[in-house]
């Protein structure tokens, strides 16, 4: 397993008892000695991005939904997008995938996509998932999570409700990255 899980998907196993993370896929954005942070990528809300951000930006109406990113800082918004041109100050979280680095980038990404001016894809998240020092490592040792490299096409999957199963299939394809999973169907 890599020393940092930045750019990896965490896939909740059936053993994970926390109801916040039942059948979730988390994209890890940061992971270091101080802890870890990611966003749940498969739980859309019923709120559109333009509704949620109406107090912050004047945006064109969009049908894109805000996703529930996790139980930490649920009032804070995070954005993931695929446009290196709009966010030159940020290094990618995973190949071709960026976390918005400022309010200006946030607005520019959403506006560009809403106006159809580019091939920008994005997801907006309310809240995030967070772990203190060594907390995530303990959950991994208990087999609460499976780990696999994040893939752009999975993050922007057409059906977020089917994403958990799609990523599990991806994990099965790359099971060599997962010591102890082979022969343990209860983890899948």
Buried (B, 14 or more C-beta within 10 A) or exposed (E): EEEEBBBBBBBBBEEBEEEBBEBBBBBBBBBEEEBBBBBBBBBBBEBBBBBBBEEEBEBEEBEBBBBBBBBBBEEEBBBBBBBEEBBEEBEBBBEBBBBBBEEEBBBBBBBBBBEEEEEBBBBBBBBBBBBEEEEBBEBBEEBBBBBBBBBBEBBBBEEBEEBBBBBBEBBBEEEEBBEEBEEEEEBB
